[in-house]
């Protein structure tokens, strides 16, 4: 669910549990380590990424949200292993912003990033940022996932949007065609009831 105004006490308790669990499972290097964390499975990487993406999207003020334009969940090869045995989960969501909010879209994205920085996350502006597109990378040594927040102003053929992508830690798998990877990716393609 997108929108901070709809949180329930049960949801807050669940989120607190997840954050404590993620912090307890984190390795000393967090997601900054390019090597796979041997005790983490791809299914766990997927869980960390999806939970973090959902937590980030729930922090956006409901009044600025127009609709979720698209979402994606997929395993990707880690940069440290071109053969694809080391994989992480990427969970993304692109959210269209109301026209009345568009002029301050960068401020909305900055506020979202600041909410994580206040919890000890490190924020860096990506080199690919421009005047109309700001990309912020957030990492924490206490998390097994990292976040990328992209705020895009209205450009020709586009609507103003905020994209949130969480990427889990690398996990050692049998490769892109292994049963584990195929099963996890098929779960994402199955129709949701």
C-alpha positions as CSV (number, residue, x, y, z in Angstrom):
1,X,0.0,0.0,0.0
2,X,1.3,3.4,-0.9
3,X,0.6,6.4,1.4
4,X,1.8,7.1,5.0
5,X,-1.7,8.0,6.2
6,X,-3.0,4.5,6.1
7,X,-0.6,2.8,8.5
8,X,-2.0,0.6,11.2
9,X,-0.6,-0.3,14.6
10,X,-0.1,-3.8,13.3
11,X,1.7,-2.5,10.3
12,X,4.0,-0.4,12.4
13,X,4.7,-3.4,14.7
14,X,5.5,-5.5,11.6
15,X,7.8,-2.8,10.2
16,X,9.6,-2.5,13.5
17,X,10.1,-6.3,13.6
18,X,11.5,-6.3,10.0
19,X,13.9,-3.5,10.8
20,X,15.2,-5.3,13.9
21,X,15.5,-8.5,12.0
22,X,17.3,-6.9,9.1
23,X,19.7,-5.1,11.5
24,X,20.4,-8.4,13.3
25,X,21.1,-10.3,10.1
26,X,23.4,-7.6,8.6
27,X,27.0,-8.4,8.0
28,X,29.7,-6.0,9.0
29,X,29.9,-4.6,5.5
30,X,26.1,-4.4,4.8
31,X,25.2,-4.1,1.1
32,X,28.4,-2.2,0.4
33,X,30.3,-5.4,0.1
34,X,30.6,-6.5,-3.5
35,X,30.9,-10.2,-2.6
36,X,27.9,-12.5,-1.9
37,X,26.9,-13.0,1.7
38,X,27.2,-16.8,2.0
39,X,24.6,-17.2,4.7
40,X,21.9,-15.2,2.7
41,X,19.8,-16.8,0.1
42,X,18.3,-15.1,-2.9
43,X,14.8,-15.5,-1.3
44,X,16.1,-13.5,1.7
45,X,17.6,-10.9,-0.6
46,X,14.2,-10.7,-2.3
47,X,12.4,-10.2,1.0
48,X,14.9,-7.5,2.2
49,X,14.5,-5.6,-1.1
50,X,10.7,-5.8,-1.2
51,X,10.2,-4.9,2.4
52,X,12.5,-1.9,2.0
53,X,10.8,-0.7,-1.2
54,X,7.4,-1.0,0.5
55,X,8.7,0.9,3.6
56,X,10.1,3.7,1.5
57,X,6.9,4.1,-0.6
58,X,4.8,4.2,2.6
59,X,6.7,7.2,3.7
60,X,5.5,9.3,0.8
61,X,2.7,11.7,1.8
62,X,-0.5,10.3,0.5
63,X,-1.6,13.7,-0.8
64,X,1.2,13.8,-3.5
65,X,0.4,10.4,-4.9
66,X,-1.5,10.0,-8.2
67,X,-1.0,6.3,-8.9
68,X,1.6,3.5,-9.1
69,X,2.7,3.5,-12.7
70,X,4.7,0.3,-12.7
71,X,6.5,-2.1,-10.4
72,X,9.2,-4.6,-11.0
73,X,10.8,-7.5,-9.1
74,X,13.7,-9.4,-10.7
75,X,17.0,-11.0,-9.8
76,X,20.1,-9.4,-11.3
77,X,23.7,-10.6,-11.6
78,X,26.0,-8.8,-9.1
79,X,28.7,-6.6,-10.7
80,X,31.3,-8.7,-8.9
81,X,30.3,-11.9,-10.8
82,X,29.6,-11.5,-14.5
83,X,28.8,-15.3,-14.7
84,X,25.6,-14.6,-12.7
85,X,26.1,-17.0,-9.9
86,X,26.1,-14.2,-7.4
87,X,22.7,-12.5,-7.7
88,X,20.7,-9.9,-5.8
89,X,17.0,-9.0,-5.9
90,X,15.9,-5.7,-7.3
91,X,12.4,-4.5,-6.3
92,X,11.2,-1.2,-7.9
93,X,8.2,1.0,-8.0
94,X,7.5,4.1,-10.1
95,X,4.9,6.4,-8.6
96,X,3.2,9.2,-10.6
97,X,2.9,12.4,-8.7
98,X,-0.1,14.8,-8.7
99,X,0.3,17.9,-11.0
100,X,0.0,20.2,-8.0
101,X,3.0,18.5,-6.4
102,X,5.1,18.4,-9.5
103,X,6.9,21.8,-8.9
104,X,8.3,20.5,-5.6
105,X,8.9,16.9,-6.6
106,X,12.6,17.2,-5.7
107,X,11.8,18.4,-2.2
108,X,9.4,15.4,-1.7
109,X,12.2,13.0,-2.7
110,X,14.7,14.9,-0.5
111,X,12.2,14.6,2.4
112,X,11.9,10.8,1.8
113,X,15.7,10.4,1.7
114,X,16.0,12.6,4.9
115,X,13.7,10.2,6.7
116,X,16.2,7.4,6.2
117,X,19.2,9.6,6.9
118,X,17.6,10.4,10.3
119,X,17.7,6.7,11.0
120,X,21.4,6.4,10.3
121,X,21.4,5.8,6.5
122,X,24.1,7.4,4.3
123,X,22.8,9.5,1.3
124,X,24.7,10.2,-1.9
125,X,23.5,12.0,-5.0
126,X,24.3,9.9,-8.1
127,X,26.5,11.3,-10.8
128,X,23.7,10.7,-13.3
129,X,21.5,13.4,-11.7
130,X,20.5,16.4,-13.8
131,X,18.4,19.5,-13.4
132,X,15.2,17.6,-14.2
133,X,16.2,14.2,-12.7
134,X,17.7,13.7,-9.2
135,X,19.0,10.3,-8.2
136,X,19.8,9.6,-4.5
137,X,21.5,6.4,-3.3
138,X,20.9,5.4,0.3
139,X,22.9,2.7,2.2
140,X,23.2,1.5,5.7
141,X,25.6,-0.9,7.3
142,X,22.7,-2.2,9.4
143,X,20.7,-3.2,6.3
144,X,21.0,-6.0,3.8
145,X,19.4,-3.8,1.1
146,X,20.1,-0.4,-0.4
147,X,17.7,2.2,-1.8
148,X,17.7,4.4,-4.9
149,X,15.2,7.2,-5.1
150,X,14.8,9.0,-8.4
151,X,12.7,12.1,-8.8
152,X,11.9,13.1,-12.4
153,X,10.2,16.4,-13.3
154,X,7.6,16.4,-16.1
155,X,9.5,16.1,-19.4
156,X,8.2,15.7,-22.9
157,X,6.1,12.6,-23.0
158,X,6.6,11.9,-19.3
159,X,4.7,12.6,-16.1
160,X,6.3,13.7,-12.9
161,X,7.3,10.6,-10.9
162,X,9.3,9.2,-8.0
163,X,10.9,5.9,-8.6
164,X,12.0,3.8,-5.6
165,X,14.3,0.8,-6.2
166,X,15.6,-1.4,-3.4
167,X,18.3,-3.9,-4.1
168,X,19.1,-6.8,-1.7
169,X,22.5,-8.1,-0.9
170,X,24.2,-10.5,-3.3
171,X,23.6,-14.2,-2.6
172,X,25.3,-17.2,-4.1
173,X,22.9,-19.1,-6.5
174,X,23.1,-21.8,-9.1
175,X,22.9,-19.1,-11.8
176,X,20.2,-17.4,-13.7
177,X,18.6,-20.6,-14.9
178,X,18.8,-22.4,-11.6
179,X,15.6,-23.8,-10.0
180,X,15.9,-21.2,-7.1
181,X,16.1,-18.2,-9.4
182,X,13.4,-19.4,-11.8
183,X,11.0,-20.2,-9.0
184,X,11.4,-16.8,-7.4
185,X,11.0,-15.0,-10.7
186,X,7.9,-17.1,-11.6
187,X,6.3,-16.1,-8.2
188,X,6.5,-12.5,-9.4
189,X,4.8,-13.2,-12.7
190,X,1.9,-15.2,-11.2
191,X,-1.4,-13.2,-11.1
192,X,-2.0,-11.7,-7.7
193,X,-5.5,-12.2,-6.1
